[in-house]
């Protein structure tokens, strides 16, 4: 990713965000996420479901904090 200046020649967070959005590959769950964000449900549920759909929940890592015998590594990629 190359972060260049915006049309006025200045570097802003907005210009960095726009570059990131342009270079991000689309994913198949994008439509599902858009529908979910429009639902009338509590924000914390929306965030949880969004993380669940995008496979961003780190359940084993959190369990490892309280139960050290549980490996925090991902069972798929061992990362």
Phi and psi in degrees as GROMACS dihedral restraints (atoms count N, CA, C in turn):
[ dihedral_restraints ]
;  ai    aj    ak    al  type     phi  dphi    fc
    3     4     5     6     1  -114.5    20    10
    4     5     6     7     1   123.0    20    10
    6     7     8     9     1   -99.6    20    10
    7     8     9    10     1   105.0    20    10
    9    10    11    12     1  -105.3    20    10
   10    11    12    13     1   174.7    20    10
   12    13    14    15     1   -71.7    20    10
   13    14    15    16     1   159.9    20    10
   15    16    17    18     1   -79.9    20    10
   16    17    18    19     1  -171.1    20    10
   18    19    20    21     1   -64.0    20    10
   19    20    21    22     1   -22.4    20    10
   21    22    23    24     1   -90.0    20    10
   22    23    24    25     1    -2.0    20    10
   24    25    26    27     1    90.0    20    10
   25    26    27    28     1     7.9    20    10
   27    28    29    30     1  -110.4    20    10
   28    29    30    31     1   153.6    20    10
   30    31    32    33     1   -93.2    20    10
   31    32    33    34     1   125.3    20    10
   33    34    35    36     1  -133.5    20    10
   34    35    36    37     1   163.4    20    10
   36    37    38    39     1   -61.6    20    10
   37    38    39    40     1   -39.0    20    10
   39    40    41    42     1   -61.2    20    10
   40    41    42    43     1   -42.0    20    10
   42    43    44    45     1   -66.7    20    10
   43    44    45    46     1   -36.8    20    10
   45    46    47    48     1   -65.4    20    10
   46    47    48    49     1   -42.2    20    10
   48    49    50    51     1   -62.2    20    10
   49    50    51    52     1   -44.1    20    10
   51    52    53    54     1   -62.1    20    10
   52    53    54    55     1   -39.2    20    10
   54    55    56    57     1   -63.0    20    10
   55    56    57    58     1   -43.9    20    10
   57    58    59    60     1   -63.0    20    10
   58    59    60    61     1   -43.7    20    10
   60    61    62    63     1   -63.1    20    10
   61    62    63    64     1   -39.3    20    10
   63    64    65    66     1   -66.7    20    10
   64    65    66    67     1   -34.5    20    10
   66    67    68    69     1   -92.0    20    10
   67    68    69    70     1    -9.8    20    10
   69    70    71    72     1   -74.4    20    10
   70    71    72    73     1   129.6    20    10
   72    73    74    75     1   -70.8    20    10
   73    74    75    76     1   144.7    20    10
   75    76    77    78     1   -75.4    20    10
   76    77    78    79     1   155.3    20    10
   78    79    80    81     1  -127.0    20    10
   79    80    81    82     1   155.3    20    10
   81    82    83    84     1   -63.8    20    10
   82    83    84    85     1   -22.3    20    10
   84    85    86    87     1   -87.1    20    10
   85    86    87    88     1     4.1    20    10
   87    88    89    90     1   -57.6    20    10
   88    89    90    91     1   -44.1    20    10
   90    91    92    93     1   -64.3    20    10
   91    92    93    94     1   -40.2    20    10
   93    94    95    96     1   -63.7    20    10
   94    95    96    97     1   -41.8    20    10
   96    97    98    99     1   -64.8    20    10
   97    98    99   100     1   -41.1    20    10
   99   100   101   102     1   -61.5    20    10
  100   101   102   103     1   -42.4    20    10
  102   103   104   105     1   -65.1    20    10
  103   104   105   106     1   -41.2    20    10
  105   106   107   108     1   -64.0    20    10
  106   107   108   109     1   -39.9    20    10
  108   109   110   111     1   -67.0    20    10
  109   110   111   112     1   -21.1    20    10
  111   112   113   114     1   -85.8    20    10
  112   113   114   115     1   -10.6    20    10
  114   115   116   117     1   -69.1    20    10
  115   116   117   118     1   152.8    20    10
  117   118   119   120     1   -90.7    20    10
  118   119   120   121     1    74.8    20    10
  120   121   122   123     1  -131.2    20    10
  121   122   123   124     1   160.3    20    10
  123   124   125   126     1   -59.6    20    10
  124   125   126   127     1   145.0    20    10
  126   127   128   129     1   -55.3    20    10
  127   128   129   130     1   -37.4    20    10
  129   130   131   132     1   -65.6    20    10
  130   131   132   133     1   -31.0    20    10
  132   133   134   135     1   -71.2    20    10
  133   134   135   136     1   -41.2    20    10
  135   136   137   138     1   -59.3    20    10
  136   137   138   139     1   -44.9    20    10
  138   139   140   141     1   -64.5    20    10
  139   140   141   142     1   -44.2    20    10
  141   142   143   144     1   -61.2    20    10
  142   143   144   145     1   -47.3    20    10
  144   145   146   147     1   -64.6    20    10
  145   146   147   148     1   -39.5    20    10
  147   148   149   150     1   -60.5    20    10
  148   149   150   151     1   -45.2    20    10
  150   151   152   153     1   -66.0    20    10
  151   152   153   154     1   -36.9    20    10
  153   154   155   156     1   -64.8    20    10
  154   155   156   157     1   -46.8    20    10
  156   157   158   159     1   -63.1    20    10
  157   158   159   160     1   -39.8    20    10
  159   160   161   162     1   -86.1    20    10
  160   161   162   163     1     6.1    20    10
  162   163   164   165     1    55.8    20    10
  163   164   165   166     1    48.9    20    10
  165   166   167   168     1  -111.2    20    10
  166   167   168   169     1     5.1    20    10
  168   169   170   171     1   -78.5    20    10
  169   170   171   172     1   128.3    20    10
  171   172   173   174     1  -105.9    20    10
  172   173   174   175     1    66.1    20    10
  174   175   176   177     1   -64.1    20    10
  175   176   177   178     1   -48.7    20    10
  177   178   179   180     1   -64.8    20    10
  178   179   180   181     1   -36.4    20    10
  180   181   182   183     1   -64.5    20    10
  181   182   183   184     1   -39.6    20    10
  183   184   185   186     1   -71.0    20    10
  184   185   186   187     1   -39.3    20    10
  186   187   188   189     1   -61.9    20    10
  187   188   189   190     1   -38.0    20    10
  189   190   191   192     1   -61.6    20    10
  190   191   192   193     1   -29.8    20    10
  192   193   194   195     1   -62.3    20    10
  193   194   195   196     1   -33.6    20    10
  195   196   197   198     1  -104.4    20    10
  196   197   198   199     1   -22.1    20    10
  198   199   200   201     1  -130.3    20    10
  199   200   201   202     1    86.3    20    10
  201   202   203   204     1   -58.8    20    10
  202   203   204   205     1   -19.4    20    10
  204   205   206   207     1   -73.2    20    10
  205   206   207   208     1   -13.0    20    10
  207   208   209   210     1   -88.8    20    10
  208   209   210   211     1   126.1    20    10
  210   211   212   213     1   -70.7    20    10
  211   212   213   214     1   132.1    20    10
  213   214   215   216     1   -80.6    20    10
  214   215   216   217     1    -4.4    20    10
  216   217   218   219     1   -69.7    20    10
  217   218   219   220     1   146.7    20    10
  219   220   221   222     1   -66.8    20    10
  220   221   222   223     1   131.2    20    10
  222   223   224   225     1   -68.7    20    10
  223   224   225   226     1   -16.7    20    10
  225   226   227   228     1   -91.9    20    10
  226   227   228   229     1   -51.8    20    10
  228   229   230   231     1  -105.7    20    10
  229   230   231   232     1    -4.3    20    10
  231   232   233   234     1    59.0    20    10
  232   233   234   235     1    28.5    20    10
